[in-house]
Amino acid sequence: MTQKKTWTLIGASGKPFESDTPGTLGGHRREMLYGLFDCRAAAQAIARGGYARHRVFFRDEATAIAAGYRPCAVCLPEKYAAWKAN
């Protein structure tokens, strides 16, 4: 029997939930930021160690924002600038 794959994502409430589909954005729980999976800043932090245990995933940007996360200044500079202006 094949076991169905599930992913743990963070919902708009900030609480984790199981999903049948993977997220589209990664984030960092302590820094309260989200960004693209191929973000060079996240890749560097993961390589240094320690970052991965605080890594979270979101279905979409609206969910990340609703959960109180901000855009990454490195991989989402325009969105970060707009967030910072507010």
N, CA, C and O atoms as a MOPAC input file, in Angstrom:
PM7 MOZYME 1SCF
protein

 N      0.83300 1    -1.17200 1     0.00000 1
 C      0.00000 1     0.00000 1     0.00000 1
 C      0.88700 1     1.24700 1     0.00000 1
 O      1.82900 1     1.34000 1     0.78600 1
 N      0.58900 1     2.19200 1    -0.86800 1
 C      1.34200 1     3.43300 1    -0.95600 1
 C      0.77300 1     4.44100 1     0.02700 1
 O     -0.43400 1     4.67800 1     0.07200 1
 N      1.65700 1     5.02400 1     0.80800 1
 C      1.23300 1     6.03500 1     1.77700 1
 C      1.11600 1     7.37800 1     1.08000 1
 O      1.99900 1     7.77000 1     0.31800 1
 N      0.02100 1     8.08100 1     1.34400 1
 C     -0.21200 1     9.38200 1     0.73900 1
 C      0.71100 1    10.42200 1     1.36000 1
 O      0.83400 1    10.49000 1     2.58300 1
 N      1.35900 1    11.22900 1     0.53000 1
 C      2.27600 1    12.27100 1     0.98100 1
 C      1.48600 1    13.48100 1     1.45200 1
 O      0.55100 1    13.92200 1     0.78400 1
 N      1.86800 1    14.01100 1     2.60500 1
 C      1.28000 1    15.25900 1     3.09100 1
 C      2.39300 1    16.22100 1     3.48500 1
 O      3.50900 1    15.80700 1     3.80000 1
 N      2.08100 1    17.47600 1     3.46300 1
 C      3.01100 1    18.53100 1     3.84200 1
 C      2.39800 1    19.32100 1     4.98700 1
 O      1.17800 1    19.45200 1     5.08100 1
 N      3.24700 1    19.84200 1     5.85100 1
 C      2.78600 1    20.70200 1     6.93300 1
 C      2.99900 1    22.14600 1     6.50800 1
 O      4.12600 1    22.57800 1     6.26800 1
 N      1.91000 1    22.87500 1     6.42100 1
 C      1.93500 1    24.27600 1     6.03700 1
 C      1.46400 1    25.12400 1     7.20300 1
 O      0.86900 1    24.60900 1     8.15000 1
 N      1.72700 1    26.42800 1     7.13900 1
 C      1.22300 1    27.37000 1     8.12800 1
 C      0.00500 1    28.05300 1     7.51900 1
 O      0.05100 1    28.53000 1     6.38500 1
 N     -1.07800 1    28.09400 1     8.27700 1
 C     -2.30200 1    28.72200 1     7.80300 1
 C     -2.36800 1    30.19500 1     8.17200 1
 O     -1.46800 1    30.71900 1     8.82800 1
 N     -3.42500 1    30.85500 1     7.75200 1
 C     -3.61700 1    32.27700 1     8.01800 1
 C     -3.65200 1    32.57800 1     9.51400 1
 O     -3.33200 1    33.69000 1     9.93300 1
 N     -4.03900 1    31.59300 1    10.31300 1
 C     -4.07800 1    31.75900 1    11.76600 1
 C     -2.69000 1    31.67900 1    12.39300 1
 O     -2.51900 1    31.97200 1    13.57600 1
 N     -1.69400 1    31.27900 1    11.59000 1
 C     -0.34600 1    31.08400 1    12.10400 1
 C     -0.11800 1    29.69700 1    12.66400 1
 O      0.96700 1    29.39700 1    13.16200 1
 N     -1.11800 1    28.86000 1    12.58900 1
 C     -1.02300 1    27.49200 1    13.11100 1
 C     -0.76300 1    26.51300 1    11.96300 1
 O     -1.24200 1    26.71700 1    10.84800 1
 N     -0.00700 1    25.45800 1    12.24000 1
 C      0.28700 1    24.46500 1    11.20400 1
 C     -0.92200 1    23.58700 1    10.89200 1
 O     -1.78200 1    23.35500 1    11.74200 1
 N     -0.96300 1    23.10600 1     9.64500 1
 C     -1.98900 1    22.15300 1     9.22800 1
 C     -1.40600 1    21.25100 1     8.16000 1
 O     -0.45100 1    21.62000 1     7.47700 1
 N     -1.97800 1    20.07400 1     8.01700 1
 C     -1.53000 1    19.10800 1     7.01200 1
 C     -2.22900 1    19.40200 1     5.68900 1
 O     -3.42500 1    19.69200 1     5.66000 1
 N     -1.46800 1    19.32300 1     4.58800 1
 C     -1.99700 1    19.60700 1     3.26300 1
 C     -1.61000 1    18.49800 1     2.29200 1
 O     -0.53300 1    17.91000 1     2.39900 1
 N     -2.49700 1    18.22200 1     1.34800 1
 C     -2.20600 1    17.24500 1     0.29800 1
 C     -1.32400 1    17.83900 1    -0.78900 1
 O     -0.77000 1    17.11000 1    -1.61100 1
 N     -1.19100 1    19.17500 1    -0.79400 1
 C     -0.36000 1    19.84900 1    -1.78700 1
 C      0.73700 1    20.64300 1    -1.08100 1
 O      0.51800 1    21.16800 1     0.01000 1
 N      1.91500 1    20.73200 1    -1.70000 1
 C      3.00100 1    21.48800 1    -1.06300 1
 C      2.74200 1    22.98400 1    -1.13300 1
 O      1.90800 1    23.44800 1    -1.91100 1
 N      3.44600 1    23.71000 1    -0.33600 1
 C      3.33600 1    25.15900 1    -0.36000 1
 C      4.05800 1    25.76200 1    -1.55900 1
 O      4.76400 1    25.06600 1    -2.28900 1
 N      3.87000 1    27.06200 1    -1.75000 1
 C      4.52700 1    27.76200 1    -2.85000 1
 C      5.58500 1    28.73400 1    -2.34200 1
 O      6.36700 1    29.26400 1    -3.13000 1
 N      5.61500 1    28.97600 1    -1.01500 1
 C      6.57600 1    29.90900 1    -0.42100 1
 C      7.16500 1    29.30500 1     0.84100 1
 O      6.50500 1    28.54400 1     1.54700 1
 N      8.41100 1    29.65200 1     1.11400 1
 C      9.04800 1    29.24700 1     2.35800 1
 C      9.13100 1    30.43900 1     3.29100 1
 O      9.00600 1    31.58500 1     2.85900 1
 N      9.33800 1    30.17400 1     4.55300 1
 C      9.45400 1    31.25600 1     5.51200 1
 C     10.31400 1    30.85000 1     6.69400 1
 O     10.78200 1    29.71500 1     6.78400 1
 N     10.50900 1    31.78200 1     7.58300 1
 C     11.29100 1    31.55900 1     8.79300 1
 C     10.45400 1    32.00300 1     9.98700 1
 O     10.07500 1    33.16900 1    10.09700 1
 N     10.17600 1    31.06400 1    10.87200 1
 C      9.28000 1    31.30900 1    12.00100 1
 C      9.79100 1    32.41800 1    12.92300 1
 O      9.00300 1    33.26600 1    13.34200 1
 N     11.06900 1    32.43400 1    13.24400 1
 C     11.59700 1    33.44300 1    14.17800 1
 C     11.68000 1    34.83100 1    13.56100 1
 O     11.38700 1    35.82800 1    14.22100 1
 N     12.07700 1    34.89300 1    12.30100 1
 C     12.21500 1    36.18900 1    11.62300 1
 C     10.87800 1    36.70300 1    11.09500 1
 O     10.75700 1    37.86900 1    10.72000 1
 N      9.87300 1    35.82200 1    11.06800 1
 C      8.53200 1    36.16700 1    10.56900 1
 C      8.60500 1    36.73900 1     9.14400 1
 O      8.01400 1    37.77500 1     8.84200 1
 N      9.35200 1    36.02900 1     8.27700 1
 C      9.43600 1    36.45500 1     6.88700 1
 C      9.14100 1    35.29000 1     5.96200 1
 O      9.28300 1    34.12700 1     6.34100 1
 N      8.72800 1    35.61200 1     4.74200 1
 C      8.47300 1    34.59500 1     3.72300 1
 C      9.15300 1    35.00200 1     2.43100 1
 O      9.41200 1    36.18100 1     2.19000 1
 N      9.43700 1    34.00400 1     1.60100 1
 C     10.08500 1    34.28100 1     0.32500 1
 C      9.99900 1    33.09900 1    -0.61900 1
 O      9.32300 1    32.10600 1    -0.35100 1
 N     10.69200 1    33.23300 1    -1.71600 1
 C     10.69500 1    32.20900 1    -2.75800 1
 C     11.57800 1    31.03500 1    -2.35300 1
 O     12.52100 1    31.19300 1    -1.57800 1
 N     11.26600 1    29.86900 1    -2.87900 1
 C     12.05900 1    28.68100 1    -2.55600 1
 C     13.50200 1    28.79500 1    -3.03000 1
 O     14.39100 1    28.18900 1    -2.43200 1
 N     13.75300 1    29.55300 1    -4.08300 1
 C     15.11100 1    29.66600 1    -4.60200 1
 C     15.83300 1    30.92700 1    -4.10400 1
 O     16.79000 1    31.37700 1    -4.73400 1
 N     15.38800 1    31.48600 1    -3.00000 1
 C     15.99900 1    32.68900 1    -2.43500 1
 C     17.44500 1    32.39700 1    -2.01700 1
 O     17.70300 1    31.45300 1    -1.27000 1
 N     18.37400 1    33.20800 1    -2.50200 1
 C     19.78900 1    32.98200 1    -2.17200 1
 C     20.07200 1    33.22400 1    -0.69500 1
 O     20.93900 1    32.56300 1    -0.12300 1
 N     19.36200 1    34.15600 1    -0.06500 1
 C     19.57900 1    34.41900 1     1.36300 1
 C     19.15000 1    33.21500 1     2.20100 1
 O     19.83600 1    32.84100 1     3.15200 1
 N     18.02600 1    32.61600 1     1.85100 1
 C     17.56600 1    31.42600 1     2.57400 1
 C     18.52900 1    30.26400 1     2.34400 1
 O     18.85000 1    29.53500 1     3.28300 1
 N     18.99100 1    30.08300 1     1.11100 1
 C     19.93000 1    28.99900 1     0.80900 1
 C     21.21300 1    29.16100 1     1.61200 1
 O     21.75100 1    28.17800 1     2.12000 1
 N     21.71100 1    30.39100 1     1.73300 1
 C     22.92100 1    30.64800 1     2.51600 1
 C     22.68400 1    30.36400 1     3.99500 1
 O     23.54200 1    29.78900 1     4.66500 1
 N     21.51500 1    30.76800 1     4.50700 1
 C     21.21000 1    30.52900 1     5.91800 1
 C     21.07200 1    29.04100 1     6.20500 1
 O     21.51700 1    28.56900 1     7.25200 1
 N     20.46800 1    28.30600 1     5.29800 1
 C     20.32700 1    26.85400 1     5.46500 1
 C     21.70800 1    26.20300 1     5.45900 1
 O     21.97400 1    25.30600 1     6.25900 1
 N     22.57800 1    26.64500 1     4.56800 1
 C     23.93300 1    26.08200 1     4.48200 1
 C     24.73600 1    26.33600 1     5.75700 1
 O     25.54900 1    25.49900 1     6.14900 1
 N     24.52000 1    27.47400 1     6.40500 1
 C     25.23100 1    27.78700 1     7.65300 1
 C     24.73200 1    26.92700 1     8.81600 1
 O     25.45200 1    26.73100 1     9.79500 1
 N     23.51800 1    26.42100 1     8.71300 1
 C     22.95800 1    25.56000 1     9.75300 1
 C     22.02900 1    26.30900 1    10.69300 1
 O     22.13900 1    27.52300 1    10.87000 1
 N     21.11500 1    25.56400 1    11.29100 1
 C     20.19800 1    26.12700 1    12.26600 1
 C     18.92600 1    26.70900 1    11.68600 1
 O     17.89100 1    26.71200 1    12.35100 1
 N     18.98300 1    27.19800 1    10.46600 1
 C     17.83400 1    27.85100 1     9.84400 1
 C     16.69500 1    26.86700 1     9.58800 1
 O     15.52700 1    27.20000 1     9.78500 1
 N     17.03300 1    25.67400 1     9.15500 1
 C     16.01900 1    24.71000 1     8.71400 1
 C     15.02300 1    24.34800 1     9.80700 1
 O     13.86000 1    24.08200 1     9.50300 1
 N     15.44000 1    24.32900 1    11.06300 1
 C     14.49100 1    23.94300 1    12.11800 1
 C     13.40400 1    24.98500 1    12.33600 1
 O     12.38100 1    24.68700 1    12.95200 1
 N     13.60900 1    26.21000 1    11.83800 1
 C     12.61200 1    27.27300 1    11.96500 1
 C     11.89600 1    27.55200 1    10.64200 1
 O     11.13900 1    28.51500 1    10.52200 1
 N     12.14800 1    26.69900 1     9.66200 1
 C     11.56600 1    26.87500 1     8.32500 1
 C     10.09800 1    26.49100 1     8.36000 1
 O      9.72000 1    25.48400 1     8.95900 1
 N      9.27700 1    27.30300 1     7.71000 1
 C      7.85100 1    27.03800 1     7.57000 1
 C      7.48000 1    27.22200 1     6.10400 1
 O      8.25400 1    27.77400 1     5.32100 1
 N      6.28700 1    26.75500 1     5.74100 1
 C      5.84900 1    26.80600 1     4.35600 1
 C      4.41800 1    27.31700 1     4.28400 1
 O      3.59900 1    27.05700 1     5.16600 1
 N      4.13600 1    28.05500 1     3.20800 1
 C      2.82100 1    28.64700 1     3.01300 1
 C      2.25000 1    28.24400 1     1.66800 1
 O      2.98400 1    28.05900 1     0.69800 1
 N      0.92900 1    28.11000 1     1.61800 1
 C      0.24900 1    27.77500 1     0.36800 1
 C      0.38400 1    28.91400 1    -0.63400 1
 O      0.57900 1    28.67900 1    -1.82600 1
 N      0.27900 1    30.16300 1    -0.14100 1
 C      0.34800 1    31.32200 1    -1.03200 1
 C      0.71400 1    32.56900 1    -0.23200 1
 O      0.80400 1    32.53600 1     0.99500 1
 N      0.92100 1    33.66100 1    -0.95100 1
 C      1.34100 1    34.90200 1    -0.31500 1
 C      0.27200 1    35.47100 1     0.61900 1
 O      0.59500 1    35.97100 1     1.69700 1
 N     -0.97900 1    35.39800 1     0.22000 1
 C     -2.05600 1    35.92700 1     1.06100 1
 C     -2.06700 1    35.24600 1     2.43100 1
 O     -2.30800 1    35.89600 1     3.44800 1
 N     -1.81000 1    33.95900 1     2.45400 1
 C     -1.77800 1    33.22200 1     3.71500 1
 C     -0.59500 1    33.65600 1     4.57000 1
 O     -0.73500 1    33.82100 1     5.78200 1
 N      0.56200 1    33.84000 1     3.95600 1
 C      1.74500 1    34.28500 1     4.70000 1
 C      1.50600 1    35.65400 1     5.33200 1
 O      1.84800 1    35.87900 1     6.49300 1
 N      0.92300 1    36.55500 1     4.56600 1
 C      0.64000 1    37.90400 1     5.07600 1
 C     -0.38600 1    37.84700 1     6.19700 1
 O     -0.22300 1    38.51400 1     7.21900 1
 N     -1.43900 1    37.06000 1     6.02000 1
 C     -2.47900 1    36.93400 1     7.05400 1
 C     -1.91300 1    36.36000 1     8.35100 1
 O     -2.39100 1    36.68100 1     9.43900 1
 N     -0.89100 1    35.50900 1     8.22800 1
 C     -0.27300 1    34.90800 1     9.41600 1
 C      0.71000 1    35.87200 1    10.08300 1
 O      1.28600 1    35.54500 1    11.12000 1
 N      0.90800 1    37.06000 1     9.49500 1
 C      1.76900 1    38.06500 1    10.10500 1
 C      3.20600 1    38.06900 1     9.62800 1
 O      4.06400 1    38.68700 1    10.25800 1
 N      3.48500 1    37.38600 1     8.51600 1
 C      4.84200 1    37.32300 1     7.97800 1
 C      5.07000 1    38.45700 1     6.97900 1
 O      4.12800 1    38.92900 1     6.34100 1
 N      6.32200 1    38.88900 1     6.84900 1
 C      6.67700 1    39.96200 1     5.92000 1
 C      7.46400 1    39.38400 1     4.75200 1
 O      8.05600 1    38.31200 1     4.87400 1
 N      7.47500 1    40.09200 1     3.61300 1
 C      8.24800 1    39.60800 1     2.45900 1
 C      9.75300 1    39.71100 1     2.69600 1
 O     10.21800 1    40.57700 1     3.43700 1
 N     10.49900 1    38.82700 1     2.06600 1
 C     11.96600 1    38.82400 1     2.12900 1
 C     12.51000 1    39.99900 1     1.32300 1
 O     12.06800 1    40.24800 1     0.20100 1
 N     13.46200 1    40.71300 1     1.89500 1
 C     14.06900 1    41.85600 1     1.21600 1
 C     14.97800 1    41.43200 1     0.06800 1
 O     15.24700 1    42.22600 1    -0.83300 1
 N     15.45300 1    40.18800 1     0.09100 1
 C     16.39200 1    39.71800 1    -0.92900 1
 C     15.66700 1    39.21500 1    -2.17500 1
 O     15.96900 1    39.66400 1    -3.28100 1
 N     14.72800 1    38.30300 1    -2.02100 1
 C     14.08600 1    37.69700 1    -3.18900 1
 C     12.77600 1    38.38400 1    -3.59200 1
 O     12.27000 1    38.15300 1    -4.69000 1
 N     12.23300 1    39.21700 1    -2.72100 1
 C     11.00300 1    39.95300 1    -3.03400 1
 C     11.19400 1    41.44600 1    -2.71600 1
 O     10.43400 1    42.01300 1    -1.93100 1
 N     12.20200 1    42.07600 1    -3.32000 1
 C     12.53700 1    43.45400 1    -2.93000 1
 C     11.41500 1    44.46600 1    -3.13700 1
 O     11.25100 1    45.36800 1    -2.31500 1
 N     10.63600 1    44.34200 1    -4.21400 1
 C      9.54700 1    45.29700 1    -4.44000 1
 C      8.45800 1    45.13400 1    -3.38100 1
 O      7.93200 1    46.11700 1    -2.86000 1
 N      8.13100 1    43.89000 1    -3.07500 1
 C      7.10500 1    43.64500 1    -2.05200 1
 C      7.59800 1    44.06500 1    -0.67800 1
 O      6.82800 1    44.57300 1     0.13700 1
 N      8.90300 1    43.84900 1    -0.41900 1
 C      9.48100 1    44.28400 1     0.84700 1
 C      9.42300 1    45.80500 1     0.97400 1
 O      9.07200 1    46.33200 1     2.03000 1
 N      9.77000 1    46.51000 1    -0.10800 1
 C      9.74000 1    47.97800 1    -0.08500 1
 C      8.32500 1    48.49000 1     0.18100 1
 O      8.13700 1    49.43900 1     0.94200 1
 N      7.33100 1    47.86000 1    -0.44800 1
 C      5.93800 1    48.26100 1    -0.22000 1
 C      5.53600 1    47.96900 1     1.21800 1
 O      4.85400 1    48.77700 1     1.84800 1
 N      5.95200 1    46.81900 1     1.74200 1
 C      5.63800 1    46.45600 1     3.13300 1
 C      6.27900 1    47.46400 1     4.08800 1
 O      5.64000 1    47.92800 1     5.03200 1
 N      7.53500 1    47.79500 1     3.83700 1
 C      8.26700 1    48.71700 1     4.70300 1
 C      7.65900 1    50.11800 1     4.66400 1
 O      7.63300 1    50.80900 1     5.68200 1
 N      7.17000 1    50.54300 1     3.49200 1
 C      6.54100 1    51.86200 1     3.35500 1
 C      5.26000 1    51.96700 1     4.17700 1
 O      4.87600 1    53.05700 1     4.60200 1
 N      4.60500 1    50.83700 1     4.39700 1
 C      3.38400 1    50.83100 1     5.21200 1
 C      3.78200 1    50.71100 1     6.63800 1
 O      2.92200 1    50.68400 1     7.51900 1

